Amino acid sequence: MPAAAGLMNVTPRQAYRLLSKYRDGGASSIANQRRGCPSNNRLSDAVRDHAIDLVRDVYPDFGPTLASEKLAERHDLKISRETLRTWMRQAGIWVAWAERKRIQQPRYRREHVGELIQIDGSEHRWFEDRAAPCTLLVFVDDATSRLMELRFVASESTFSYFEALKTYLGRHGKSVAFYSDKHSIFRVSNENAVSGNGMTQFGRALSELNIDILCAITSQAKGRVERAHHTLQDRLVKELRLAGISTIEAANAFLPGFIAHYNDRFAKPPAREQDFHRVIDPVRISMMSCAGVRSAKSRISWW
């Protein structure tokens, strides 16, 4: 019997108990007698019904993770996200992402913070029906998925990107490279253009700062910022709704706190600790201020 107890990783006394049950009732008697019964620690049906009613009435378009956070923050109802996910699926108000679409395998991350920053604009009804659609400029670190800069603007333009870049440089310094799409702000679409040395206004300014600009061929290539768009269009829209915000100015004032909370929840640690952001030379900045930002009507001073 000690040898059998060792094989089952139980005490000899427990092995004798199991043997006695087997002799009396067969193999089925060895199984836990509470199998198939509700757990003693499960939440009551009243709590489940109350949580589902709240989700239906207040958070109908929230995912289980965000809904779980809001139930705890605003209703003092602490339910794990997996329990709430099960309840929402049973109630027919949530479908798992795996059942909606096929997820494409992402490419490997860069190893250092500041090595590559993905930038893009997302036009969306950020304030739902409370205001007109606008654009959110998003700067995401490739190594960590950390939000480095967010800015609400009326539309995606060279001027709006320069304003966002100015804030980014002041907070973090110069990254090694930016990774964007083929928008005309970042890439000259006319291959036969005579002026500009094949560079846009934004590109010339980055060249003066010794920052590379890379243009992705497909949206999947810049998957970090594309996935951030999906998360922000879900979470940020709802946070703005709950805060009662419906203007670009108020939303931009709201963003720093949201960024800090978002990064605490979703940012990944970098593969290597060294930060590749470089210190900005104020003299060089003053010399190249507005060097790359000209238009037919005016010269824009962005620093």
N, C-alpha and C positions, 0 to 999 in steps of 0.2 A: 504493500500500500504506500509506503514512503516514496517508492520509485514512481508510482502513478501520480501521486501528489506533485512530485517534481516536474513531471511532464506537463501537467495541467497548470502549474504555477500557483497551486493553492496549498493550504496547510493539510497535513494528514487528517486532522479532525474533519475538515470540510470534505476531503475525499471520502471519508467513511459516510458522511451525511449523504453525499451524492449517490454512493453505492446503495445505501439503504432505500433512497427514493426510487432508484432504478429498479430494484428488486420488487418494490411494492407496486409501482404504477407504470413501469416501462419508460422509454426514452422521453415521452412527452412530459413526464412528471419532473424531469430535471430542468426544464425551461422555467424562466422567471414567471411566477404566477400572475404578475402584473402586466404581462405582455398584452398589448392591445387596449389597456386601460388608460384613461387620461392621467397625465403627470400630476403629482401632488403640488408641483410648483407652477402649474400653468395659470395664466391669467383667466379671470372669470369671464363668462359670456357677456356680462353687463359691461365690463371694461372693453371687450372687443367690439360690442355693438356701439358703444359711445365713441370709440376711436374711429370706426368706419363712418359713423354719422358725421363726425367732424371733418374727416377727409372728403366726404362727398359734398358737404356744404361749404367748407372754407378752402380746402386744398384739392379740388377735383383734378387739377392737371399737375400735381406735384408727384415726383417719384418717391419711392419708399424711404430713401435716405433723407431727403430734404423734409418730407412730411414728418418723419420721426423726430428730426431736430426741432421742427416748429411745434409739434405737440408737446415736447418737453419745455421749450422756451416760453411758449405763449399760453399753454393750458396745463402745465405741471403734470403732464401725462407721460410718464417715462416708459416707452416701449422700444425694444430693440428693433433695428431696421429689418432684420431677417424675419422676426415675428410679424411685423407690420407688412412686410412684403408678402408673406404667406396669406395674411388676412385679405390684403388688397387683391391678390390673384384669385382667391376663393370668391371674393365679392364681384369679380369681373371688372375692376377698375384699374388694373395694371397688367401689362404684358411685358415679359422679360425681353431685354434687348436682343438676346440670342435668337428669339423667336421672330424678331422684326426684320433683321437684316444680317448679312454676312459681314463680319468685321475683317478689314484688311490687315494683314501683318505689318506692323510699323517697322520702320528702319531703326537702326541702332542710334542711340542718343550720342551727342557730343559729350566729352568727359568733363569739361570745365564750365562753370558759370561765366557768361559773357563771351563764350567762344562763338556762339551763333544765336542770334535773336530773330525769331520768326515774327514778321509784322504783316498785318492785314486789316482791312476794314470790313465790318459786318453791318450792312444796312438791314434794319429790322424795325418792327413796331415795338420798340423798347418800352414805350409807355402805354402799350395796348391802344384802347380807344380814347385815352385821356389826352393824347396829343398826336401830332403828325409823326410819321416814321423819321428816323434819323440814323446816323452811322456811329458805331463804336469802333474806334481805333484800338487795336490790341497788339501789344508787344509781349511775346512769350519766350522765355529762355528755353532753348532746345535741350539742355542738359538736365533740367529739373522740372520742366513744365510750370515754372513759377511765372506768375503775372508780373511783368516788370513795369508796365505802363498801360493805363486805360484812359481814354478820353472820348467823351461824347462830342460830336460835331454835327453840323447840319448836313454835310455831305463829304465824301472822300475827295480831297483836293491837295495840291502841293502845299498850300499855305497851312492847312490843318495838320498835315504830317510834320511840317517844320515846327509848329507849336508843340506837338507831342514830342518830337525829337529834342527840343530845347529842354523840356521838363525831364525827359529820360536822361539826358547828359548831365543835368544838374544833380540828379539823384544817384546815378550809378557810375558815370564816367563813360568812356568810349569802349564799345564792344569791338571784337575782332571783325565781325561781319553781320550784316542783316540779310535775311532770307525772305523774299517777297514773291508775289505772283508777277505776271507780265503786264500789269497795269501801266498805262502810259506815264504815270508819275515816276515809275522806277526804270522803265525800259523804253528806248526809242523804237517805236513800232515801224517807222518808215526807214527802211534800210538805205534808201537813196538820199536821206537828208544831208544837206551840205554843211549846215552850221551845227554847232554844239558838240563837235568832236565825238558824236555817237553817244553822248551822255545827256540825261535830263537835268533839270535844275536841281532836283533832289540828289541825283547821282554825283553832280559836280561838288555839291556841298559835302557829301560823305567822302569824296576823294580828298578834299581839303583837310578833312578830319582824319584821313588815313583809316577809313572804315570801308571794307569791301561790301558790295551789294551783289547778291546772287539772286537769280530769278528762277523759280521752279517751273518745270514744264507742265506738271499736273497739280491739281489741288491735293491729291493724295501725298505728294512729295513733301508738302508742308503740313503734315498731319497734326503736329502739336497744336498749331494755332487753329486749324479747322475743328479739332475736337474741343478746343477751348470755346469756340463760337457756339457749339451745340450746348455745352454746359452753361455758358453765360446766358444764352437765349432761354434756357430753362430757369436757372437759379436767379440771375440778376433781374430778369423781368418780374419775377414773383417778389423778390426783395423790394424792388421799387414800388410794386403795388401795395405791399404791406406797409411801407413807409409813407405812402401817399404822395410820392414824388411824380411830377408830370412836366418838369422843365429841364432843359439841358444844363442850366446853371446849377440847379439843386442836385441833379444827378451827379455832376462832376464833383460837387462838394461831398457827396455820399460815398464816392468811389474809394478813397484811401482806406476807410474802415473795412469796406467790402473786400478790397485786395488783400489786406492783412488776414482776414478770416479765411478767404479762399486759399491763400498760400499755406496757412496752417493745416488746412484739410487735405489739399490735393498736391502740393509740391513734393517732389521726390529729392532725396539727397543726391548730390553730384557724385560721379565715379571718383573724381579727384577734388581735393579741397581747394586748390589754388583758384582764385578768381581772376579771370583774364581781362576784366575791365581795366582800362588805362586812365590815368589822371589826365585831365584836360589842361592844356597850356593856355592860360588866359590871354597871353600876348598873341598867340597864333589865332585864337578864336576872334579876337578883335580885328586882326588883319583880314581874316576871311569872312567876317560878318557880312552877310548878304551877297557874297561873291557868287554863289550859285543860285540865288533866288531873284531872278529878273523876270519881268513881264513886259508886255508891250506898253503898259500904262505906267508902271511904277516899279521901284526897287523896294523889296520888302526887307526890313530890318528884323531879323528873328533872334538876335542875341543881345 
